[in-house]
Amino acid sequence: METAYEDFFRDLVITIQMNILELKERKNFADPEELPHIDVKLLTYEEVLSILRDSADEFKIPKAEFGL
């Protein structure tokens, strides 16, 4: 069962990172009125990654192993 949790966590981190990259690319071509929305989403995703990194430190989980 532990492997399923590890796979889930890796998938979660990868998905968040892919969403960040997609938003950064979209920001280059976005209309000016879309930019605040994109910036807020980017900030939110970055905050989630920060929380995951802090939790990994707290529980002594190797961050690099999970792409953090």
C-alpha positions as CSV (number, residue, x, y, z in Angstrom):
1,M,0.0,0.0,0.0
2,E,2.9,2.3,0.7
3,T,3.8,2.3,-3.0
4,A,0.3,3.5,-3.9
5,Y,0.7,6.5,-1.6
6,E,4.2,7.2,-3.0
7,D,2.8,7.0,-6.6
8,F,-0.1,9.2,-5.7
9,F,2.2,11.8,-4.1
10,R,4.6,11.8,-7.1
11,D,1.6,12.2,-9.5
12,L,0.3,15.1,-7.4
13,V,3.6,16.9,-7.5
14,I,4.1,16.3,-11.2
15,T,0.6,17.6,-12.0
16,I,1.2,20.7,-10.0
17,Q,4.5,21.3,-11.7
18,M,3.0,20.8,-15.1
19,N,0.2,23.2,-14.3
20,I,2.8,25.8,-13.3
21,L,4.7,25.4,-16.5
22,E,1.5,25.6,-18.6
23,L,0.4,28.8,-16.8
24,K,3.8,30.4,-17.3
25,E,3.6,29.6,-21.0
26,R,0.0,30.9,-21.2
27,K,1.0,34.1,-19.5
28,N,3.3,35.0,-22.4
29,F,0.3,35.0,-24.8
30,A,-2.5,36.1,-22.4
31,D,-4.7,39.1,-22.8
32,P,-4.0,41.8,-20.2
33,E,-7.3,41.1,-18.4
34,E,-6.3,37.4,-18.0
35,L,-3.0,38.2,-16.3
36,P,-4.2,38.8,-12.8
37,H,-6.1,35.5,-12.9
38,I,-3.0,33.6,-14.1
39,D,-0.8,35.3,-11.5
40,V,-3.2,34.2,-8.7
41,K,-3.2,30.6,-9.9
42,L,0.6,30.6,-10.2
43,L,0.9,32.0,-6.7
44,T,-1.5,29.4,-5.4
45,Y,0.3,26.5,-7.0
46,E,3.6,27.8,-5.7
47,E,2.2,28.0,-2.2
48,V,0.9,24.4,-2.4
49,L,4.4,23.2,-3.4
50,S,5.9,25.2,-0.5
51,I,3.5,23.5,1.9
52,L,4.4,20.1,0.5
53,R,8.1,20.9,0.9
54,D,7.6,22.0,4.5
55,S,5.6,18.9,5.3
56,A,8.2,16.7,3.6
57,D,10.8,18.3,5.9
58,E,8.7,17.8,8.9
59,F,8.1,14.1,8.2
60,K,11.7,13.6,7.0
61,I,10.6,12.6,3.5
62,P,13.3,12.9,0.9
63,K,12.0,15.8,-1.2
64,A,14.2,15.1,-4.3
65,E,12.8,11.6,-4.5
66,F,9.4,13.1,-5.0
67,G,10.4,16.0,-7.3
68,L,10.1,18.7,-4.6
